[in-house]
Amino acid sequence: MAKKFEFRLEQVLGLRKQVEEVRVRELSQAKGKLLEIEKNLKEHAESESRFLGTYGEFEKTGQFNSDQVMAYCEYQDWLLRQEKEFRRQEREWAEEVERRRQKAVKASREKKLLENLREKKKSVYAKEVSAEEQRFLDEISSIAFVRRDRAQSAVNAALELNSGR
């Protein structure tokens, strides 16, 4: 009886599967962070648009004083700094997403390499088992043929002895 198929690198394959899962999870987290930053950037643009609309109304009516103009300028500067910070974070996290994507792809390739190797080894093993089974069946057939031939020879010899009497 043939022994069970055993892949010597099964533990390494298991480790590579775990590494791939971790890398995919890290990529997912980075994408989540990037989406959060993009959402914040969109909300910021909306609040800036509302602010500019409100200020435009003040400008049309001419109902603002120098303190309000200073406050407007300071708030507009703060909005600009905040937008720059969001854009910087967006660039950083886009780069981080790309780095993590490359790591996930690499981990996936390494796992796939071992899976392909395992499949090849399994295929070779199956062919060996099949060849072994075929040799066994051939041997059984050969033995049966010899036994049948001997039995027939014995029957023929017995018939000759009986007919010669």
URFENRA-V40344 format. One record per residue. RES is the residue in one letter. SS is DSSP state (A for helix, B for strand, O for the rest). OMEGA is omega in whole degrees, 0 to 359 (none if undefined). D_LAST is the distance of its C-alpha to the last C-alpha in Angstrom with 1 decimal. Layout:
# URFENRA-V40344
res->RES ss->SS omega->OMEGA d_last->D_LAST
res->RES ss->SS omega->OMEGA d_last->D_LAST
This chain:
# URFENRA-V40344
res->M ss->O omega->181 d_last->51.0
res->A ss->O omega->179 d_last->53.9
res->K ss->O omega->182 d_last->57.3
res->K ss->O omega->179 d_last->60.1
res->F ss->O omega->179 d_last->62.4
res->E ss->O omega->178 d_last->65.5
res->F ss->O omega->186 d_last->68.5
res->R ss->O omega->183 d_last->70.4
res->L ss->O omega->183 d_last->73.7
res->E ss->A omega->180 d_last->73.5
res->Q ss->A omega->178 d_last->76.6
res->V ss->A omega->178 d_last->78.6
res->L ss->A omega->177 d_last->77.7
res->G ss->A omega->178 d_last->78.9
res->L ss->A omega->180 d_last->82.1
res->R ss->A omega->176 d_last->82.6
res->K ss->A omega->179 d_last->82.2
res->Q ss->A omega->179 d_last->84.8
res->V ss->A omega->179 d_last->87.2
res->E ss->A omega->180 d_last->86.8
res->E ss->A omega->179 d_last->87.6
res->V ss->A omega->181 d_last->90.7
res->R ss->A omega->179 d_last->91.8
res->V ss->A omega->178 d_last->91.5
res->R ss->A omega->178 d_last->93.4
res->E ss->A omega->178 d_last->96.1
res->L ss->A omega->180 d_last->96.3
res->S ss->A omega->179 d_last->96.7
res->Q ss->A omega->179 d_last->99.5
res->A ss->A omega->177 d_last->101.3
res->K ss->A omega->178 d_last->101.0
res->G ss->A omega->179 d_last->102.4
res->K ss->A omega->179 d_last->105.4
res->L ss->A omega->178 d_last->106.0
res->L ss->A omega->178 d_last->106.0
res->E ss->A omega->179 d_last->108.4
res->I ss->A omega->178 d_last->110.8
res->E ss->A omega->177 d_last->110.6
res->K ss->A omega->178 d_last->111.5
res->N ss->A omega->179 d_last->114.4
res->L ss->A omega->179 d_last->115.5
res->K ss->A omega->178 d_last->115.5
res->E ss->A omega->179 d_last->117.4
res->H ss->A omega->180 d_last->119.9
res->A ss->A omega->179 d_last->120.4
res->E ss->A omega->180 d_last->121.1
res->S ss->A omega->177 d_last->123.6
res->E ss->A omega->179 d_last->125.3
res->S ss->A omega->178 d_last->125.5
res->R ss->A omega->180 d_last->127.1
res->F ss->A omega->180 d_last->129.5
res->L ss->A omega->176 d_last->130.5
res->G ss->A omega->179 d_last->131.0
res->T ss->A omega->180 d_last->133.2
res->Y ss->A omega->178 d_last->135.2
res->G ss->A omega->177 d_last->135.6
res->E ss->A omega->178 d_last->137.2
res->F ss->A omega->182 d_last->139.6
res->E ss->A omega->181 d_last->140.5
res->K ss->A omega->183 d_last->141.2
res->T ss->A omega->181 d_last->143.5
res->G ss->O omega->183 d_last->145.0
res->Q ss->O omega->174 d_last->144.8
res->F ss->O omega->181 d_last->144.0
res->N ss->O omega->184 d_last->145.9
res->S ss->A omega->177 d_last->145.5
res->D ss->A omega->179 d_last->143.6
res->Q ss->A omega->177 d_last->141.1
res->V ss->A omega->178 d_last->140.7
res->M ss->A omega->179 d_last->140.0
res->A ss->A omega->178 d_last->137.5
res->Y ss->A omega->181 d_last->135.9
res->C ss->A omega->179 d_last->135.7
res->E ss->A omega->180 d_last->134.3
res->Y ss->A omega->179 d_last->131.7
res->Q ss->A omega->176 d_last->130.7
res->D ss->A omega->179 d_last->130.3
res->W ss->A omega->178 d_last->128.2
res->L ss->A omega->180 d_last->126.0
res->L ss->A omega->178 d_last->125.6
res->R ss->A omega->180 d_last->124.6
res->Q ss->A omega->179 d_last->122.2
res->E ss->A omega->178 d_last->120.6
res->K ss->A omega->179 d_last->120.4
res->E ss->A omega->177 d_last->118.6
res->F ss->A omega->179 d_last->116.2
res->R ss->A omega->178 d_last->115.5
res->R ss->A omega->178 d_last->114.9
res->Q ss->A omega->180 d_last->112.5
res->E ss->A omega->178 d_last->110.7
res->R ss->A omega->181 d_last->110.3
res->E ss->A omega->182 d_last->109.1
res->W ss->A omega->175 d_last->106.6
res->A ss->A omega->177 d_last->105.4
res->E ss->A omega->180 d_last->104.7
res->E ss->A omega->177 d_last->103.0
res->V ss->A omega->180 d_last->100.8
res->E ss->A omega->177 d_last->99.8
res->R ss->A omega->181 d_last->99.0
res->R ss->A omega->177 d_last->97.0
res->R ss->A omega->179 d_last->95.1
res->Q ss->A omega->177 d_last->94.2
res->K ss->A omega->180 d_last->93.0
res->A ss->A omega->179 d_last->90.9
res->V ss->A omega->180 d_last->89.4
res->K ss->A omega->179 d_last->88.6
res->A ss->A omega->179 d_last->86.9
res->S ss->A omega->178 d_last->84.9
res->R ss->A omega->180 d_last->83.8
res->E ss->A omega->178 d_last->82.8
res->K ss->A omega->182 d_last->80.7
res->K ss->A omega->178 d_last->79.1
res->L ss->A omega->179 d_last->78.2
res->L ss->A omega->178 d_last->76.2
res->E ss->A omega->177 d_last->74.7
res->N ss->A omega->178 d_last->73.5
res->L ss->A omega->179 d_last->72.1
res->R ss->A omega->180 d_last->70.3
res->E ss->A omega->178 d_last->68.8
res->K ss->A omega->179 d_last->67.6
res->K ss->A omega->180 d_last->66.0
res->K ss->A omega->179 d_last->64.4
res->S ss->A omega->177 d_last->63.0
res->V ss->A omega->179 d_last->61.6
res->Y ss->A omega->181 d_last->60.1
res->A ss->A omega->178 d_last->58.5
res->K ss->A omega->179 d_last->56.9
res->E ss->A omega->179 d_last->55.6
res->V ss->A omega->179 d_last->54.1
res->S ss->A omega->179 d_last->52.5
res->A ss->A omega->179 d_last->51.0
res->E ss->A omega->178 d_last->49.7
res->E ss->A omega->179 d_last->48.1
res->Q ss->A omega->177 d_last->46.6
res->R ss->A omega->179 d_last->45.1
res->F ss->A omega->180 d_last->43.7
res->L ss->A omega->177 d_last->42.1
res->D ss->A omega->180 d_last->40.7
res->E ss->A omega->179 d_last->39.2
res->I ss->A omega->180 d_last->37.7
res->S ss->A omega->180 d_last->36.2
res->S ss->A omega->180 d_last->34.9
res->I ss->A omega->179 d_last->33.2
res->A ss->A omega->179 d_last->31.7
res->F ss->A omega->180 d_last->30.4
res->V ss->A omega->179 d_last->28.8
res->R ss->A omega->179 d_last->27.2
res->R ss->A omega->180 d_last->26.0
res->D ss->A omega->178 d_last->24.6
res->R ss->A omega->180 d_last->22.8
res->A ss->A omega->179 d_last->21.5
res->Q ss->A omega->178 d_last->20.2
res->S ss->A omega->180 d_last->18.7
res->A ss->A omega->179 d_last->17.0
res->V ss->A omega->179 d_last->15.7
res->N ss->A omega->180 d_last->14.5
res->A ss->A omega->180 d_last->12.7
res->A ss->A omega->178 d_last->11.1
res->L ss->A omega->179 d_last->10.1
res->E ss->A omega->178 d_last->8.8
res->L ss->A omega->180 d_last->6.6
res->N ss->A omega->181 d_last->5.6
res->S ss->A omega->180 d_last->5.5
res->G ss->A omega->179 d_last->3.8
res->R ss->O omega->none d_last->0.0
